[in-house]
Amino acid sequence: GEPALPDEEQEERARRCSFVQELLLSTIFEDTL
């Protein structure tokens, strides 16, 4: 299986994912408004 990621890396990845999602949502909402 995959090697387990350190907590810091998981946190960084999660933060990046949420940031990207917010970015996408904001652009979508700006387009619709």
N, C-alpha and C positions, 0 to 999 in steps of 0.2 A: 504493500500500500504506500500511500504518500507519507513522507516524513512530516511529523507534526511541526507546525509553525510555532515560534515563540509568541508569547502573549503580545509583545510589543508589535510584532509584525501583523498579527491578526487585528489588533486595534487600529493600526495604521490603515490596513486594507478596508476595514469596516468604515472608518472615517472617510476614506476616499470614495467608497461606494455611496454613502449617504450624501456626500458633497455633490457627486455627479448626478444623483437622483434629484436633488434640490435644483441643480442647474438646469436639468432637462425640464422639470416641472415649471420652473420660472419662465423658461423660454416658451413652453407650450401655452402657459396662461397669458403671457404677453401677446402671443399670436392671436389667441381667441378673444382677448379683451379689445 
